Amino acid sequence: MKRLGLRITAVCLLLVLPACTSALDSTRSTTDRPAAKPVDFGQPTTPQAADKVYPAGDRTDQVLKAVAAREGRVVAAGYDQSDNVSRPLFLSSDDAGRTWTRRELDKDSVERSSTFEGVLALAAGPAGFVAIGDGNPTGVIWHSTDGATWRRLPADPKVIHETDYLNAITATPTGFAMVGGSTLADGKIVYWQSADGITWHRTEGPSIGLTPTVPGAADGDQIVASGNTVVVAGNLSTPDDAEHTERLQYWYSTDGGRHFRAAAVNGTIATDSRVYNNALTVSDGKFFALVQGSGFDQEHNSWDAVVVEGGPTGASWRGAATPWALGSSYEDIPGTLVKAGKEWVATTQVSSTTEDTTVAAGPSWAQLADVTDQKSQRGRGKQVVADSVAVDGATVLVGSDDRSGSTEASIWRYAGARVSPVVLPAGAAAGRPSAAVNNLLRVGKDLVAVGDVANAPTGWTRTGSTWQAVTLPGRTNGVTQDLHNAAVTPDGRAVAVGAQTLPIGQRAAVWIRGADDRWTAATSTVFGVGARSPYGGPDARAIAVGPSGWVVVGQRFDGDEHTDAWSAYSKDGRSWIEGVGGKALPAKAAADDTTRRTTGQNLRTVGTDEAVMRTVLAVGPQFVAAGDRGDGTQAVWLSPNGTDWKTVVNLPLAKGVLSAGVQTLARAGNTLVATGEYIRKDGDTERGWVTWTSTDGGLTWTNQIAVPSRAFVAELVPVSGGILALGNTGTGDDTDAAAWFSRDGRTWKAVDVPGDRSKGRGRQGLVSGVVDNGKLLAAAFDIPPAGGGYYTLEIELPK
């Protein structure tokens, strides 16, 4: 069985689509308008230095997350992300995983699919194969009687609530069972059962005993069955002041899943302050788990793989082994565990200068030996094993590999004491690249767009009616990049900011476009400042340029559970200093200080969540930033010079609003305007957007609901006589492009958005705009279920 990875909904962030929120099923016809045109923003076509070091691959991502076997057929499943949509990826094999064929959904299933769907878990039983995963707005179930022809089950809000999510599934003697949770109540487990994989019954976990053993938030993310015994495994997060903040949690049922009891966890594994479930399996009538805890290399305080045994019923668990092959002096993250024939096969993820996979096999825990394929599972790029299954005495392992420059689906077989990579059909690793635009800028005489092509930061310059693309520098082996925001400098340059994710830790990224249309990466020790821990580092979210200089804002993780607001200042983009925040707090004693938090009081998180500056605005020589203080409180930071955030002002909430998140800042005359999304209650699907306004430079603010429901603002564009807000209406997978105009930042009027591509089934919206030849030129997206992309659209300016 496997350790579940990140949910596919995280892909929404990759494409920078603000419409990726909660959603309602689309009811529009696919014939509302013609099929979407190809992506209008072109891809880089000339070789570049970055691509010579880190090849582009096909610029699409295919990933396998799960595998299951039944009656000689093996099925692997995951997702295929291309053409700005994510689709489930199904492969099947009839020769124990040696050769594979891609399988497709039937036509009706494609019609009812949302634009972001992918498989996270898979099970095989007497009634066939069932796959579960994420969609928009809820979890999705797919069924196949033979593993070759797949059907997406229609959404049933009575079975899967809009606030439910699915984690894991297993076959039982009477059908299938799956476990997940609900976002309405942190830590509430939800349980589903089905006899045929098609008709499902939902049960609130607490009603059948799936509750935490002590106060805290519990999840259920793994499930296995053996006869009438069903075991659910997860993690329990206790309050920060508790003795143990993360501990193992198991529940077991001996009546086929009708009632559960909490299992006992004994021995030293029960006292670890940080321990996490990763893989759950059953073999030879006993239950086993592979968890992350204090394992083989306790001397160096590393996290290693620990084998935990639960006996024949899963009622009592204790540590069984800390295999040398699954431990290191740095860190091993357990991945999968299965027994094939007489051998155990376990995998871990190893982080050092690269992210690699270790495969260990042997007849006993003491005899586990490293059998990793050094060519395909080590070295350049990131290799991941997400799941494994035993088939005819061999083990089939599925996952992904990004050494080509794109993430590709990967399958390996362990047989005959060795691991071998399997060659997959072209259809399992090919797709149409996705492109996204973040900002549209007027840079001197040029129109410039910045965004990404398949997660590679990209800049475009308009030449006639086309957009010429260039990949921004900085990609190297094991280094991925994200671009978040861009601005224009008075001397005719453009500057974009984001983050570099390193094999360990991250850095802020700053790119500057010169007058010759060449982008260079700015360098400074400030961009990597942060934790002494290798896991820390800053992430640049936004930039503003004013008469007194350049200011970049974002957040910084210190590597030890603290995420503070962060900023950097430069007079001209050449040299940088780290921003400070009001009163300087005393640093920890250097003797045991393993992290480096900011000493600025106004930048430190005031809660247990992440503090972040999401947006920043130059107001004359001064700067205003806005974001979250770390406890859900929205705030603005004020700096007279861009280097010291001397003042923090909490933003009020409008009447009837439970919470709101500030996203953008602009100015209308002497009025500062901030906008953000709000919710009125937990699980609110009618959310709209609010504005805050200030007439005294940001010292005091008023707040009102601007658009009451199903609306989102991506950017504010100052125009003659006021401000245009660009965004979309609708939720999740059913949005239309929208714009609003205001003269004062308080009252807003909808503006007509022309064109067939601005509305229809799927996701449409506006993300950025500039005034061009007396009109607003907007960057827009059009993503129906068949795929689509970004284009430019002209909108008449309000009179």
RAGI-V665024 format. One record per residue. OMEGA is omega in radians with two decimals (* if undefined). Layout:
omega->{OMEGA | OMEGA}
//
This chain:
omega->{-2.96 | 2.93 | -3.09 | 3.10 | 3.12 | 3.13 | -3.13 | 3.12 | 3.05 | 3.10 | 3.10 | -3.12 | -3.13 | -3.09 | 3.08 | 3.12 | -3.08 | -3.13 | -3.12 | 3.07 | 3.08 | -2.98 | 2.99 | 3.13 | 3.12 | 3.12 | -3.08 | 3.14 | 3.09 | 3.12 | 3.11 | -3.12 | -3.12 | 3.10 | -3.08 | 3.05 | 3.06 | 3.11 | -3.08 | 3.09 | -3.02 | 3.14 | 3.09 | -3.10 | -3.12 | 3.11 | 3.12 | -3.06 | -3.11 | -3.11 | 3.08 | 3.13 | -3.06 | -2.98 | -3.03 | -3.03 | 3.07 | 3.11 | 3.00 | -3.09 | 2.99 | -3.05 | 2.99 | -3.07 | -3.00 | 3.11 | 3.11 | -3.11 | 3.12 | 3.04 | 3.08 | 3.12 | 3.08 | 3.10 | 3.02 | -3.06 | 3.11 | 3.11 | 3.12 | -3.09 | 3.13 | -3.14 | 3.08 | 3.00 | 3.05 | -3.10 | 3.06 | 3.11 | 3.13 | 3.03 | 3.07 | 3.14 | 3.10 | -3.14 | 3.07 | 3.02 | -3.13 | 3.11 | -2.99 | 3.10 | 3.08 | 3.12 | -3.06 | 2.99 | 3.05 | -3.02 | -3.13 | 3.13 | 3.11 | -3.12 | -3.08 | -3.12 | 2.96 | -3.05 | 3.09 | 3.12 | 3.10 | -3.07 | 3.07 | -3.06 | -2.99 | 3.08 | 3.12 | -3.13 | -3.12 | -3.11 | 3.10 | -3.12 | 3.06 | 3.08 | 3.09 | 3.14 | -3.08 | 3.01 | -3.13 | 0.39 | -3.01 | 3.03 | -3.06 | 3.07 | 3.05 | -3.10 | 3.06 | 3.10 | -3.04 | -3.11 | -3.12 | 3.12 | -3.02 | 3.14 | 3.03 | -3.13 | 3.09 | 3.12 | 3.09 | -3.08 | 3.09 | -3.12 | 3.09 | -3.14 | -3.12 | 3.14 | 3.12 | 2.95 | -3.07 | -3.11 | -2.98 | -3.11 | 3.07 | 3.02 | 3.10 | 3.11 | -3.11 | 3.13 | -3.09 | 3.03 | 3.08 | -3.06 | 3.12 | -3.11 | -3.12 | 3.11 | 3.13 | -3.14 | -3.11 | 3.10 | 3.11 | 3.12 | 3.08 | -3.05 | 3.12 | 3.07 | 3.12 | 3.08 | -3.05 | -3.11 | -3.10 | 3.11 | -3.01 | 3.07 | -3.10 | 3.11 | 3.03 | -3.06 | -3.11 | -3.10 | 3.12 | 3.01 | 3.12 | -3.13 | 3.14 | -3.12 | 3.10 | -3.14 | -3.13 | 3.14 | -3.13 | 3.01 | 3.04 | -3.03 | 3.06 | -3.13 | 3.02 | 3.14 | 3.04 | -3.02 | 3.13 | 3.14 | 3.11 | 3.12 | 3.04 | 3.13 | 3.10 | -3.14 | 3.13 | 3.09 | -3.14 | 3.13 | -3.04 | -3.12 | 3.12 | -3.10 | 3.12 | -3.12 | 3.08 | -3.13 | 3.12 | 3.09 | 3.09 | 2.99 | -3.14 | 3.11 | 3.10 | 3.14 | 3.05 | 3.09 | 3.11 | 3.13 | -3.13 | 3.00 | 3.10 | 3.14 | 3.08 | 3.03 | -2.99 | 3.06 | -3.05 | -3.14 | -3.14 | -3.08 | 3.08 | 3.14 | 3.10 | 3.14 | -3.00 | 3.02 | 3.11 | -3.10 | -3.11 | -3.13 | 3.07 | -3.12 | 3.11 | 3.07 | 3.12 | 3.12 | 3.14 | 3.06 | 3.00 | -3.03 | 3.10 | -3.12 | 3.10 | -3.00 | -3.00 | -3.00 | -3.14 | -3.14 | -3.14 | 3.09 | -3.13 | 3.03 | -3.12 | 3.10 | 3.11 | 3.08 | 3.14 | -3.11 | -3.11 | 3.11 | -3.05 | -3.11 | -3.06 | -3.08 | -3.08 | -3.05 | 3.05 | 3.11 | -3.13 | -3.09 | 2.98 | -3.01 | 3.11 | -3.09 | -3.12 | 3.13 | 3.14 | 3.10 | 3.12 | 3.11 | 2.98 | 3.08 | -3.10 | -3.10 | -3.04 | -3.14 | 3.12 | 3.05 | 3.14 | -3.07 | -3.14 | -3.05 | 2.93 | 3.06 | -3.10 | 3.11 | 3.02 | 3.04 | -3.07 | 3.13 | 3.02 | 3.01 | 3.02 | 3.05 | -3.03 | 3.09 | 2.96 | 3.03 | 3.13 | -3.11 | 3.10 | -3.09 | 3.11 | -3.13 | -3.13 | -3.09 | 3.08 | -3.14 | -3.13 | 3.12 | -3.09 | 3.00 | -3.00 | -3.09 | -3.02 | -3.07 | 3.10 | 3.04 | -3.01 | 3.09 | -3.07 | 3.10 | -3.06 | 2.93 | -3.06 | -3.09 | 3.13 | 3.12 | 3.09 | -3.13 | 3.07 | 3.10 | 3.09 | 3.06 | 3.07 | -3.13 | -3.10 | 3.12 | -3.06 | -3.11 | -3.10 | -3.11 | 3.11 | -3.02 | 2.97 | 3.11 | -3.08 | 3.02 | -3.10 | 3.06 | 3.06 | 3.04 | 2.98 | 3.12 | 3.13 | 3.08 | 3.10 | 3.08 | 3.13 | 3.05 | -3.14 | 3.09 | -3.11 | 3.10 | -3.09 | -3.12 | 3.14 | -3.04 | -3.10 | 3.11 | 3.11 | -3.08 | 3.07 | 3.08 | 3.12 | 3.10 | 3.07 | -3.04 | 3.01 | -2.98 | 2.92 | -3.10 | -3.04 | 3.11 | -3.06 | 2.90 | -3.05 | 3.03 | 3.06 | -3.14 | 3.11 | 2.95 | -3.12 | 3.06 | 3.01 | -3.13 | -2.98 | 3.00 | 3.09 | 3.00 | -3.11 | 3.07 | -3.04 | 3.14 | -3.12 | 3.13 | 3.13 | -3.02 | 3.02 | 3.11 | 3.11 | -3.05 | 3.03 | 3.13 | 3.04 | 3.13 | 3.09 | -3.13 | 3.04 | -3.06 | 3.05 | 3.10 | -3.04 | -2.95 | -3.14 | 3.13 | -3.13 | 3.11 | -3.13 | -3.10 | 3.01 | 3.06 | 2.99 | 3.12 | 3.13 | -3.10 | 3.12 | -3.09 | 2.97 | 3.06 | -3.10 | 3.06 | 3.04 | 3.11 | 3.14 | 3.10 | 2.95 | 3.13 | 3.09 | 3.11 | -3.11 | 3.10 | 3.11 | -3.11 | -3.13 | 3.12 | 3.08 | 3.12 | 3.04 | 3.11 | 3.07 | 3.14 | 3.08 | 3.05 | 3.14 | -3.10 | 3.11 | -3.09 | -3.14 | -2.97 | 2.87 | 3.01 | -3.13 | -3.11 | -3.05 | 3.05 | -3.10 | 3.09 | -3.12 | -3.07 | -3.06 | 3.13 | 3.03 | 3.13 | 3.14 | -3.12 | -3.09 | 3.08 | -3.12 | 3.09 | 3.05 | 3.13 | 3.11 | 3.14 | -3.13 | 3.10 | -3.06 | 3.11 | -3.13 | 2.99 | 3.05 | 3.05 | -3.07 | 3.00 | -3.03 | 3.07 | 3.06 | -3.07 | 3.04 | 3.10 | -3.02 | -3.13 | -3.10 | 3.09 | -3.00 | 2.98 | 3.13 | 3.10 | 3.09 | -3.04 | 3.05 | -3.08 | 3.11 | 3.11 | 3.11 | 3.11 | 3.06 | 3.05 | -3.04 | -3.04 | -3.09 | -3.11 | -3.14 | 3.11 | 3.09 | 3.07 | 3.02 | 3.10 | 3.14 | -3.07 | -3.06 | -3.14 | -3.11 | 3.07 | -3.14 | 3.12 | -3.14 | 3.13 | -3.05 | 2.96 | -3.11 | 2.90 | -3.05 | -3.04 | -3.11 | -3.07 | 3.03 | 3.11 | -2.98 | 3.12 | -3.08 | 3.14 | 3.07 | 3.06 | -3.14 | 3.13 | -3.05 | -3.10 | 3.11 | 3.08 | -3.09 | 3.11 | 3.09 | -3.00 | 2.94 | 3.05 | -3.12 | 3.11 | 3.12 | -3.01 | -3.13 | -3.13 | -3.08 | 3.13 | -2.98 | -3.01 | 3.03 | -3.13 | 3.07 | -3.13 | -3.13 | 3.06 | 3.07 | 3.13 | 3.11 | -3.14 | 3.11 | 3.14 | 3.14 | 3.10 | -3.12 | -3.05 | -2.99 | 3.08 | 3.05 | 3.14 | 3.04 | -3.06 | 3.11 | -3.11 | 3.01 | -3.09 | 3.03 | 3.09 | 3.10 | 3.13 | 3.13 | 2.96 | -3.12 | 3.14 | 3.09 | 3.14 | -3.10 | 3.07 | -3.12 | -3.01 | 3.09 | 3.13 | -3.08 | 3.01 | 2.93 | 3.11 | 3.12 | 3.11 | -3.12 | 3.07 | 3.08 | -3.13 | 3.08 | -3.05 | 2.94 | -3.03 | 3.06 | 3.08 | -3.12 | 3.08 | -2.89 | -3.06 | 3.01 | 3.13 | -3.11 | 3.10 | 3.13 | -3.08 | 3.01 | -3.10 | 3.06 | 3.09 | -3.13 | 3.07 | 3.14 | -3.07 | 2.95 | 3.02 | -3.10 | -3.14 | -3.12 | 3.01 | -3.05 | 3.12 | 3.00 | -3.01 | -3.09 | -3.10 | 3.04 | 3.08 | -3.09 | 3.07 | 3.13 | -3.14 | 3.08 | 3.06 | -3.04 | -3.12 | -3.11 | 3.11 | -3.03 | 3.13 | -3.13 | 3.11 | -3.12 | 3.06 | -3.04 | 2.98 | 3.12 | -3.05 | -3.09 | -3.12 | -3.14 | -3.10 | -3.11 | -3.05 | 3.01 | 3.13 | 3.05 | -3.09 | -3.07 | 3.14 | 3.05 | 3.05 | -3.07 | 3.13 | 3.06 | 3.09 | 3.03 | 3.01 | -3.05 | 2.94 | -3.05 | 3.04 | -3.12 | -3.03 | 3.00 | -3.11 | 3.13 | -3.12 | -3.12 | -3.09 | -3.04 | -3.13 | 3.08 | -3.02 | 3.10 | -3.14 | 3.10 | 3.10 | 3.11 | 3.12 | *}
//
